[in-house]
Structures are given as structure tokens and as C-alpha cells.
Amino acid sequence: MTERFLPIGIQDFEDLRTRGCIYVDKTKLIYKLATEGKPYFLSRPRRFGKSLLLSTMEAYFLGKKELFKGLAIEKLEKEWIEYPVLKISFGVNSYENNERLKSRLDSIVSENESRYNIEKKSENSAERFANIIREVSEKFNQKVVILIDEYDKPILDALYTEYEEQNRQELRSFYSPLKDSDKYIRFLFITGITKVSHVNIFSGLNQLDDISMYEDYSGLCGISQNELEHYFEPEINALAEKQKMTVDVAKETLAKMYDGYHFTYDVEGVYNPFSLLKCFKQRRFDSYWFDTATPTMLIKTLEKKPSDLLRYTKPIIIQESAFKNYDPESESILPVLYQSGYLTIKDYDNDSELYTLGIPNREVEKGLFEIIIPKFTTIATDDLGLSIEKFRQSFIHADIEKLMTLLKAALADIPTILKKNQCENYYETVTHVIFRQTGFSVVSEFQSIAGRSDTVVTTKDSVFIFELKMDKGRPFEEVAAEALAQIDANGYADRFAVSGRQMHKVGVVFSSDGKGMCGLKVK
């Protein structure tokens, strides 16, 4: 294969093009944005190419036509006007307190004053920002392009601390000139992970066009299947050869691992670009994004309400307002999970106007479960592989007694306060999380004609149908028998009858007093 350069970690468009790296052409969409509107906002997860997108916009508005040779915009743009560009990024520091944010704001305005030879006329960063916009526009006799990357990082870095509100107020003040400077602005593009709804950070910018869920721009960041096959055919072939598999199997595995992100409904999914490039570089399927893209806000939110994460390991049907905007005072972690990329849009029902959200792919699932398992079971992280292998072997050999012994031990040290008064759904979710780590097919609330079974696990030779019940003070034998009777009465096993697999029906009973698993019955 002729040497090709993958732009891993390269966020500067000019550097990428000068080095001759592979570039997935998004310039047609950039041209569409530039010609159809002016003030935009885009929310995308970390490592999805937002910084490279802004760098590409910067090069375009600076009129660097030579960098766009062979790209779509080369034929679309006829004038190549050079505009003054103010590019602002908050990705270079952390902002755990207000002084660090103030220092960064001072650096931002100082750098631009120096770059454009503008006199400092105030100590106030917002006033200086307004002055820069006006004077740069007048000096160049041209409207200004403003690109803001990771606008929300100073808020998220200070999340749940005394400085969170201070940073929010500081940013609101800093961004306030954008409204009154509208006549000087040619194009404004703001990116971040979250759309903060609690306080209007961009005070007065009611016309800011949030394109985060627009169908036309769903592929602005990320890599589609068509782009994957068009730009990376040699890398796919090399990966398949290294892994000793066919090209078709390699594509299927890539899709399972890294595809599946949908930022609105009824659109083609996109791959995580960072993970895809790392996979091609190492020619190995692995979890790459999770190690570098776990945002501070997710960890802090989980520490605040860890049990809520369990609810979202399975698909959830919800209205748009419940996940689109992030409210720092809300108790829901759903917007955090969605906007961070741990959940994505799976489906949409036009009649009810409800969305189905779920985990996008295997890489994200693995990462999430590695957070959950240490928090909700006694399976130590260091022993995770060994412990999960014991679960695997129990399924393979249909050793249900051993399987339940392992599950009981895994659940034993969950704090009683978490287990007490929990419903079946709590244990169903924890069980689902553990079983999914085995690699076997695991479906919770599996639909049958008469109802939904709690958990179904299928292996090559067997089908395991689990019905989970709380004892609610009743005798174990009575509750376990009721669980098995429900499996038969609702015909949970009927759809598997023609599979030829051995059928195992298991009634599992849990204590309502927080004592964990009471026992099980098998049929």
C-alpha cells in the first residue's frame, strides 16, 4: 500500500493539507453554511472533529484557496474574499475556578489586540472584545468572522462547585458584545459539547441557529459509510489482512464498533472519526475514544447520581426536550449522556413525537459498562476479565447454579441503601449490564405476544429466559413459582421453540429488604 497519512490528533486544517493527510471533504457543507446564514451553534461529542471543522472554516474565510485544491468548495466558491478572523478556543486550559477563566479571557483579547495592532482601552475583557470586533472590521473595511471552540468548557470544568455560576456569569458578560456587534460580523460559529439551557450564555443572541439536530448537517462531523468506503479503502483492506478476515467482515466489525451515531432521526449514521483513524493506524479493533473522551461533567454527574446511569443502559423512549438541552440544576443525567456521545438517537415516532435513545455502538457500550460494573457490583476492575469469563463459561455449559452463584456474589456488596425498596427493573438492569459483558446476545424486556420477558440470553446452544421478582415479604418458593408460571403463561419461550436450542427458564427472587438475591428456580 502506498504510504498514506492519517490525521490523528491534527486539528489544524492547513497543517493537515500541507502534510498531505487524508481529509474527508466537508467543504460543501461549509459553503452551504457560509452562504445561507450567519450565526450558528453546533453541539457534538468530544473527538468528533469540531476543532478541525473550525480550522477549515478559518482557512476558507482567510481566502486560502490553495489549501482547498481538489475539494468541493474549490468549484463552489468564485470570489475567495479574505475576511479578518477571530478564532477563540477554551480547549487549552482547565477552568476549575474563576481566576483561571479570567486569565484566559485576558489572554484571548490580548492576543487579538496584538495580532491586529489594536490599543487596549479597558481592563474589562468584554469591552475589549467589543472594541476588537469593531476596530478590526473598520481597519479591514470588511466584516469579521468569529469562531468559538469549546465555549462551554469553563462551565463544565467548574460543574457542581462554587465557581460554576461565576464562570457562567463571566462567559455571559464576555459573549454579550456579539449581539450589539452584529453589523460588524460576517459569520459566527460556536461549538461545544452541551447546549446549556438554564441560563442564556449568549445573552440576546436569540437568532443563533442551533444546527445540532438539523438533517442537512447531521454528517458535518463524523464519517458516513459512503465516506468510509470512499476515503479509506486501502486502510480497510490492510485492517482485514492484519486481522485475517474478509473485507466484508472487517466492514461489519467496524460498523459494530464505531458506527451508529445519529444526531437527528431518519438519517445515515456516522462513525466516530477518532476511533476509526486509531483503528486503521493500529490495524486492531479496540476501544480508543472512551480513554480520551470521557468528559469531566459526566464523571461529576455520575458521582452525584450514580444509580441513574443504570436506567440508560437499555433503550429509552423520551421527548426531545428531555435530552436536547443541558440544565445544570436538573437531576437528570440524560442530556449529559446524549450530548457526550454515550447515547444516540435510534428511532423516532411521528405520531407520539417521541425519540428512542440507545447506546450507539460496541465501543461506547464497553466503556459505559466499565464505569457501571465497578460501581454496582463487587467485580473488581483488575479481575473483570477473569470474572466475566466465569460468567461466559457458565452460560456455555448451561450451569445455571454456578451462574446464579456468581451473580449473587457480584451483587452482594452493593450498599443495602441502594438495594432496599428497589423494583425488579433495578436488578434487571444490573443483571443486564453484567451479562452483556459475556459477549452473548442479551435482550431485556423482550417482547412476546402476551408481554415482555425481563432478560433473555442466547448462546450457540441455549436460550436462557430470566424472570426477576421481588419477594415483598412473601415466601421464596411462592414468588419463584409465580415467576416460572409467568414465563409459561405469557409464552416467552414460544418464539425460540424452532431454534433448536436448549431452553432454560429461570425464576430469580430478590429481597425487598436490600439483602440481595434470595434464590432461584429452574424449569
N, C-alpha and C positions, 0 to 999 in steps of 0.2 A: 504494500500500500504506500503510495506517495505520502511523504510526511505532511501531516495536516496539524493545525494548531487549534486546540480547544481553548476558548476564552474563560477558563476557570478563574474566578476571582477578579477578572478585569472589568472594571466598571466605567472606564473612560473610553468613549467611542473612538476618539482619534487614535489612542494607543492601540485599540483593538484592530482598527483598519490598517494602521501603519505596520503592525506586526504580521498582517495577513491572516488573522484568525478567522475562523468560521463565524459568520454573522447571519443570524436568522432575520431576514428582512422584515422589519415592522414599519418601514418608512411610508408605505401607502396610508397606513392609519394615522401616522404623524401628520402627513399632509392634510388628511381629512380633518383632523383636529384643528390644525392651524388655519384652515380656510373657512371652517364652518362656525367657529366660536372663539371665545377668548378666555373666560375664567373657568378652570376645570379643577376637579378633585378626583383622585383615584386611590382607592384602598386595595392593597394586595398584601399577602403574607410576606414575611422576610424571605430573602434569597429568591425572589421571583423576577428580578431584573428591573426593579423600579429605578435604581440609580443609573443603570446603563441607559434606560429609556430617557431620563432627563439629560444625560450627557449627549445622547443622539440629538435631542431637541436643541440643545445648546449649540452643537456644531451646525445644525441646519439654520438656525436663526443668526448665527455669525457668518453665514454665507459661505461656508467651507465646502464648496461644490465638489472639489477634488476628492473629498472623503466619501462621496456618495456615488462614485462611478460604478455603474452596473446595478445599482439599486433602483427600486421602483420610483422613488421620488426624483431621480435624475431626469426622467421623462415628464414627470408631472409638473415640476416647478420650472417656470420660464424666466423668472426675474432674479432670483437669488439675491434678495435685498439683505444687506448686513444691518442687523439691529444690535444695539447695546444690550447685553445680557447680565442680569443679576442672578447668580446661582447661589442658593443658600442651602446648607446641609447641617443637620444636627446629629449626623451619624458619627462625628469624630470624637465626641466626649460622652461621659455619663453625667447625669444631672440629678444626683440624689439630694441636692439642696439648692436653694435659690441663688446663692452666691455663684455657683458654678454656671448656672444658666445666664446670669447677668454678665459674667465674664465672657461667655461665648457670644452673647449678643453684641457686646462691645467689640469683640474681635471681628465679627461679621461686618459691622458698619465701618470699622477702621480699615479693614482690608479693601472694602469697596471705595472708601474715600481716597485711599492711597492709589488704588488702581485707576481711578478716574480723575485724580488730582482735584478733589473737592475739599474745601475748607471745613473743618469741624466747627460747628456753630452752637453746639449744645452738648451737655453731658447726658442727655436723655436719648436712649437708643432709638426709640420710636420716632422722635423728632428728627434725628439724624437720618433714619431710614427714609422718611418722607422727603427730606431735603435731597438725598441722593437720587431718588426716583425723579424728582422734578429737574434737578440740575443736569443729570445725565441726559434726560430727554431733550432739554434745551440746548445742551452743548453739542449733541449729535444731530439736532434737528430731526429726531426720529423717536418714535415711541419705544418704550423699554419692554423687554421680555423678562419676566420674573419666574424662576424655577425654584421651588422649595421642596427639599427632600427630607423625609422623616420628620415632618412637622410635629408629630405627637410624641417623639421620644422623651423630651423633657418632662412631659406629664407622666408617661408610663414609668420612667425611671424613679419617680418620686411617689409612685402609687401607694396608697394606704399609709402615707407618712404626713407629718405636719407641713411638709413642703409642697405637697401635691397642689393644693389650692393656690399657693403663692406662685408656683410655676405656671399654672393655668392663667392667672391674672397677668403675669409678666408677658406671656405669649400673646394674650388678647391685646394688651397695650401695644406690643411690638407690631402685630399684624394690622392694627387699626388704620394706619395710613393707606392701606390698599384700597379702601373704599373711596376716600377723598382724592386719591391719585389716579382714579380710573381713566381720566382723559390723557394721562401720560403712558398708559400701559397698552401694549400691543397684544400680549399673550401672557396668561398666568396659569401655571400648572403646579398643583400641590399634591404630594403623595404622602402616604403614611400607612400604618397597619390598620388603625382604627378610624372610624368616623365617630368622634366624640359628640354625643348629643346633649349631654347635661348642660353644658354652657357653650354658647356660640363663640368659639375661639376666634373665628373670623367675623368679628362684630361688624354688622352692616352689609356683609357680602352675601346677601340673600340670593343673588343671581348666580352664585358659584354653582357650576353644573357638575353634580356628582355622577360620574360615568361608571362607577364601580359595578353596577348591575346592568349596564347597557349591553344589549345583544351585539351591537356593532363593534364594541370594544372588548368583548369577552376574551379575545385572544391577544390583546395588546401586550400582556406579559404572559410568559409561559410558552410552551411549544406544542402545537397541534400534531395530530397523527400525520397529516399531509406534510407538515414541515419536518417532522422527524424523518420520514422516508425520503424527502427531497434533499435535505441537507446532510444527513448522517448515514447514508447507505454504506460507505466504507467502514464506519465505526460499528454499525450493526453487524456487518459481516465478520469483522475482526472479533467482536464480542462472542458471536455464535461459534466461531472457530475455537476460541480460547476455552469456552465452556462446553465444547464438544456437543453442540446441539444444532438443530437446523435453524435457518434464518427465521422461519415462521415461528418456531418455538421461542426463539430469542425475542421476537417482537411481542409475542403473547406475554412473556415474562416481564418485559419492560413495561407493558401496559398495566399488569397487575401490581407491579412495584411502584411506579412513579406517575401513572396517568390518573385521570378521574376527577380533576378539579373543574368544577363548573361554577362560574360567578354570576350566572343567571340560569334560567331554565330553558330547555329545548335548544341548547347549543352544543357544539362539539366540545368535548373535554380537552383540557390541556395538561401536559406533563410539567412536573417541577423541573425547571431548567438546570438548577444547580445539581440535583441528584443525577439527572440524565448525563450531564457532562462528566461528573465524577465517575459514574459507572463506565462510561466509554474510556475514560483515562485509565482506570484500573482494570478494565475488562472483567469486572466482577460485580455481581448483584449484591448490594449491601444497603444499609441504612445510612445515608450521608447527610440528609437535610436535618434530621432530628438533632444531631450533635451540635449543629451550628445555628439553628433557627428556633430554639425554644425561648420565646420572649420572656423577659422579666415579669411582665404583667401576668402571664399565665401561671408561673410558679407562685407569685404572690397571691393570686386569686385562689389557687388550689390550697394554699396554706390557710387561707381564710375560710374556705368552704370545701374541704377535700371530698366529702361524700357526694357532692353534686356531680362530680365527674363521672361517676358510675352510670348515671342516667343516660349519658350521651354516648356510651359505647355501642348502643344499638340505634337504629334509625329513629328519628323523632319527627313528628308532624307538628308544624308550628306556623304561626303567621309571620309575615315579613318583619313587622315592627319588633318582634321579639329577638331578632338576631342582626338586623341591619346596622343599628347604631349602638355604640357602647356608652352606657351611663355609669360613671364611676361610683355612683351611690346605689346602683341596682345590686340586688343579691344574686342575680342570675349570671352564671359564667358562660352562658350560651353565646353571646356576641363575641366574647374573648376567644372561644374555641373556633367559631366560624371565621372571624377576621384574621386569626393567627394561622389558619390553614389546616386545623385539625379536624374540622368538619367542612363539608361542602354541600352544594345543592344536588340532590339526587333526583327529585321529581317535583312536579307542581300540578295541583288540581285546579282547573279553571273555575269550576262550579263553586268550590268552597274557598278558593283563593288561599289555599294552604300549601306550604312547602314541606317537602320531606328532606331532612338533612341527615347526612351519614358520613362516616369516615371515608376519605377519598380513595385510599389505596393501602396496600400491604405495608409499605414503609411507615406510613403515619400510624397505622394500627399497631404495629410493633412498638413504635416509640411511645404511644399512649399507654399501652399495656405495661410497658416497663416502668412507667410512672405509677400506675394503679396498683400493680401487684405488690410492690414493697409497702404501700400504704394500707392495703386492705387484707393482706394475708401474711402468714409467717414464713413464706418462701423467701429466703434471703436472696439478695441480688447476686451474690457470689455463687450461690448454689442453684440459680434459676434454671440453667440448662439441665443439670442433673435431676432436679425435682420435676421439671416438665417432662423429661424423658421417662420418669417413672409413671407419670400420668399416661403418656403415649403407650407404653408397654402394657399398661392395664387395659386400655382400650383395644389394643391389638389382640390381646389374649382373652378379651371379654371377662376379665377378672374384676367383677363389679365390687366385690367385698373390699379388695385392695384399693380400688378406685375411690370408694367412699371413705376408706380409712385415710387416704392421702388428703381428700377434700376436707374431712373433718379436722385433721391436723393443721391444714392450711388456714382454716377459719378460726381455729381455737383461740388465738391470741388477739383477734380483733377486739378492741375495747368493748366491754359489755354495754357501755352507754351508747355505742353506735348500733349494737345489735338489738338492744331492748326495744320492744314495740315496733320493730320493723315489719314490713309486709313481705309477702312472697317475692315481690319484684326486686327487693334489695338483694336477697340471696340468689335470685335468678341471675341478676346482673353480675355479681361476684363470681358465681359459678361459670357463667358465660365467658367472662374475661379469662379465667384460668384455663378452661377447656380450649379456647381459641388458640392458646399458645402451643397446643399439641400439633397444629397444622391440619387437623381433620376439619371437615365441614361441620360447623356449629351454627344452628339457627335457633334463635329464641322466639317464642310466640309464633310458632309455625302454624299457619292457617290450615284448618281442615273444614269439612262441611259444617260440623256442629260447633266448632270453637277453635281455640288456639292452644297448642301444647306449650309448656313452659320452655323446655330445651330439648333439641334433637341433635344428636351427634351421629354422623355416619362415617364408617371406615370402609375399607375394601370388602370386609366380610360381614359386618354387623351394622345394625341400626339400634341406637340407644335412645329411648324416649323417657325423659325425666319429667315427672310432675312433682312440683315442690309445694309443700303445705306448712303452715304454721300450726302448732298444736292448740294454741288458745286455751290452754288448761285442760284439754281433753286427753284421754289415754292415747299413747303412741299407736297401739295396734289399730284402734278405730280410725285415726287420721290416715295412717298408711294405707289401710284397706280402701278408704274413700278415694285416695289419690289414684290407686290402681284401677278402681271402678270408673273413675272419670276418664282415664285413658281409653278404656274399652267403650264406655258409653258414648263418647264423642268421636270414636273412630279415628283416633290419632294415628294408629298404625296402618290403617287401610291403604293409604296411598303408597306404602312401601311393600305391600304384600307381594307384588310381582317382581321385586328387585332381586329376589333370590338370596338376600342377606338374612342372617340370623337376627331375630327380633328380641330385644331386651326391654321390658317395661319396668321402670323403677319409680317407686313412690318414696320420696325423701321428706322427712319431717324435721322441722326446726322449732326450737324453743322460743316462745313469745317472751320469755323472761331474760333473753340475752345469753343463754347458756350454749348457744351454737346448735349443732346438729344432734337431734335425738336418736335418729336411726333411719333405716330404710327397709323396704320390702321389694322383692324382685318377683316378676311373673314371666 
